Amino acid sequence: MTTSSASIPYVITYGETMALMRANQPGPLAHTSSLNLSIGGSESNVAIGLQRMGVKAIWCGRIGADSLGHLVEREIRAEGVETHVTVDDAAPTGLMIKESRTPSIQRVTYYRANSAGSRLGPQDIDEDLIAGARLLHVSGITPALSPSCQATLRHSIAVAQSAGTLVSFDLNYRSNLWDRETAGKLYREIIAQSDIIFAGDDEATIAVGAGTDPEDLARKIATHGPSQVIIKLGADGAVAQIDGKIFRQNAVPVEALDTVGAGDAFVAGYLSELVLGRGPSTRLQTAANTGAFACLVPGDWEGFPRRHELQLLNAHEPVLR
């Protein structure tokens, strides 16, 4: 890591990023003549979102020694994110395919079994980078991939706690990776070790059981230890308990083209303001804005805004000169 990196507050994250192939138009994939090639992964999405919002981000991951792995590393680095990559000669880079079966419904298929990303281990994460970070951001997707990924999660959080680095955890439940009971048990373990929690209302229910409403779910999660709990509600905005106080945030109304990645953009917006020392209301408003931006463009992260673009959501003129 360079001296300039060490002198700037940064967020470190890690996880599997896959190549992403996306159909160009709605309809059965079998009748699609061409696909767009990009990348996608929750943690690298957050890193890109942070970097675009003016906060230094570092992403660590494991890729295959293949063209798709080169694509993953190149695209993330092109966004200004510092990458620390292990190249795995024995496993391929994972792949996901998005099929727009109707104009409003997408189907995402994953080809990630035994991928390089699923072989991530504690040895792939630089402990000094975690210790020097302002914040470590992790996702519930990673521990669901393999025992070695689960060991990486536990190890990195232990290093962060020892160094006084804040820990942010987005539950990010994936039903095709594990069952609710198994996920809930690990969620409760990690929640108790984290400072900041992001969860959808259904994900929160997996972790702590049913609540009377999102506010109740936030309180229930907070009893496990984290000082900041944000319940993401999509088009209904968000509810948060931050340092014992309840906050509510409306969503920004937009005509959504693709909602995949919106949750990651929300997280990036919130964490960017936290690292910059802004208060809870500003964090949540920025999160709502960045989440809205992500929905305006097809793709996992391509629509994420840069800080100077946030005002465009309130622009009254269709052409800016």
N, C-alpha and C positions, 0 to 999 in steps of 0.2 A: 504493500500500500504506500502511496506517495505521501510526502510531508503535507502537501496541500489538502489531501483527503483527510488526514488526521486532524487538521486544524478546523475543519468544517463539521458542524453537527450532521450526522447522517443516520439513515435507517438501513438496517440490514435485513434481508429476507432470503428465503431459499424454498425450493420445491421443484416439482416437475413442470417443465414447459415443453409442450409438444408442437409439432408441425400441425397446421390447421388448413384443411382443404374445405372450401365453401362453394356451394352451388351458386351460379350467377343469377338464376331465376327460379321462381317457385315451380314445383313439380317433382315427380319421382326421380330419384337420383339415377336410376337405370336409364333414363331418357335424357340425361344432362350431358351435353357435348363438351363442356369445358368447366373447369373449377379454378377458383382463385387460390393461391398458395400463400399462407401467412403463418403466424405462430399464435399460441395462446396458452396461458397458464395463470392461475389466480395470483400467485405470489409475484411473478414477473409483471403481470398487469398492474399490481399495486406499485411496484418499483417504478414502472414507466409513468404512472400517474403522479407519483411523488416528484419525480425528476421534472416533469412538465410543469409542476406547480412550484418549482424553485427550491425543492429540498433534495439534497444529495441522497441517492439510493444505491445500494449494493445488492446484487442478486447472485446467489450461489446455486449451482445446480450440476447435474450430471447428464451428459449427452452422449449419444452414440458417435462412433467414428465414421459418420456418414454425411451425406449432403444435407439431410434434414437437420442434423446437429449443427452443422456449420450455419445453416439458416437461422436457427434459434439464437446462437451466440451473436451472429452479425446483427440481427434485428434489434436485440436488446441493447447491444453496445451502440448501435446507431442512434438510439434515443438518449444517449448520454449516461446511461446506467453503467456503473462499474461492475464488471462480471468476474466471478471467480468460478471457473468451470473445470470439472474433471471429465476427461474424455474416456469413455468406456469402450474398449476394443471388443468386448464380448457380448454386447447387447445393443439393440437398435434404439434410436430416438423414437419416442412415442408419437402417435398420430391420432388426430381426431377429425371427423368429417361432419360438417353441418349440412343438413338437407332441409330446404324450405318446402315442406310437403304442401303447405298452403301459404298464401301471402302473410298469414298471421301466426302460423305455427311452425316451429323449427324442431327438428329431431337431431340430436347430437350423438354420434357413435364414436366410441373410444377404442383404440387399438394400443393398449398400454401394458398388457400383461407381460411381465419379464422384460420390461423396457429398461433402458439405462437409468431413467429417472427413478424407477422403482427400486433401484439398487443403491440409492443414496445412503451414505453411512456417516457416522460422526466424524470420520477422518476427512470427509469432504468439506467440512465447515471450519474455517479459521477461528479459533477461540479468541485470538487477539482482536479480530474484527468485531466480534460480538461484544467483547469487553469495552471497546472504544466507542461503540455506537450509542446514540441517544436512545434508540429504540430497536428492539427485535420484533419483527412481525412474522407470525406463523399462521398456518391454516390447518383446519381439520381434514383437508384432503390428504396431506402428506402422511400422517400416521396410518391412514387406511390403505396405503399402497403396499406395505410390506413390514415385516418385523424390523428390518434395518432402518427403514424410514421412521418407524415409531421410536426406535432407540435414538435416532438423530434429534427428534423433537425433544425428548426428555433431556438429552445431553445439552442441547443448545439453551434450553430454558434454565437448566442448572447453572450453566456458565453465566448467563445474563443475570440471574438472581445474585450470584456471588459478586459480580462486578457492579451491581446497582443499575444495570441497564433495564429500562422499562420493557415489559413484555405485552405485546398486542396479539390477541388470538381471535381469528374469525372462524366460527364453527364450520361453515361451508360443507354441510352434509351432502354426501353423494350416495344414494341408495344402491347404486350398482357396485359399490366398493365394499360396503359392510352393512350389517343390520342395525336397527335403531338401538337395541339394547347394548350391543357392543360399543357402538359409538357413544352412547350416553355415559357409559362408565368411564371412558377415557376423557370425554368432555369435562366431566366433573373434576377429574384429577387435574387437568390442565387449567381449568377456570380458577381453581384454588391457587394456582401458581402465577396467574396473570394479573396485570394491572388494568388492561383494557379489553373488553369483550365486545365483539360484533356478532349478531345472530339474527336470523329471521325469526318470526314468531314460532313457526313450526320447529325450527332448530332449537330454540330455547326450550320448547316443550320436551324435546328429546333429552335435553340435559337436566332439567329440574322438574319435569312434570307440568301438567296443565296449570294455567293461571287464569284468573278471571278476565284479564285483558293484558295488553302489552306492557302497561305500567307495572302491573303485578308481576309479570315475568321478569322485568328488569330488576325489581326489588328482590325477587327470589334468587336470581343469579348473584346479585350484589352480596347477599348473605354468605356466599362462599368465599368472599375476599376481595374481588376486584373493585377498584374505586370508580371505574367508568364502565358502564354497561349500555350499549346502544342496540336497540331492537330495530332492525331495518324492516320497513313495511311496504316497500315498493311504491306504488302509486298513492299510497296513504301516508307517505312520509316516514317519520321515525319518532320513536320515544326513547328517551335516555334517562338514566339515573347517573348523575355525575357528582361525586363528593357529597352524596346524600340528598341531592336536590333533583327533582324531576323536570325534564325539559321535553317539549314537543316541537317537532319540526314538520311543516307541510312540505310535500313534494312540489317540485317545479313542473307545472303542466307542459308537456311537449307531445308531439305526434311521434310516438316511438316507432322506429324502423327495426331495431334489434336491441333487446334488453339484456342479452348475454354480456357480461362484463360490467353492468351498471353497479352491481354490488361492490366490485373491486374499485371502481371509480369513486364510489361513495367513501369507502375506507381510505383511499388515498387522499381525498379532499379533507377528511377529518384529521388524519394523522399529519398532513402538511401543516395545518394551522396549529396543531398541538406542538409540533417541533418548533414552530416559529413563535410560540408563547402566547397564542391567542386564546380568548375565553371560550367557554362551552357554546354559547349562542353562535359565535362566529364559526366555530368548528362545524357545527351542525348545518348552518346555512351554506357554507362552502361545500360540504358533503352533498347536500341536496342539489346544488348547482352542478358539481362534477358528475354526479350520478345521472342527472338529466342529459348532460352533454353526451354521455356514452351511448344513450339510446337513439341518438340522431343519425348514427352512421353504422352501416353493417360492419361487423367485426368485433373482436373481443376488447381491443384497446385503441384502435385507430382514432376513434372519436373523442378520446380524452382531451380535455382542454388544457391550454397553457394559462397561466394566471391572468395575463392581460386580456384573455378572451372571455373571461367570466361575465363581463358586462354585456356581451352580445345577447344573452338571454333576455335582456330588458330593452334591446334596441327597438326603436320605432320605425326606422327606415330600412327597407329591404336591401338597399345598396349603400355601402359605406365607401366614401372617397376621401 
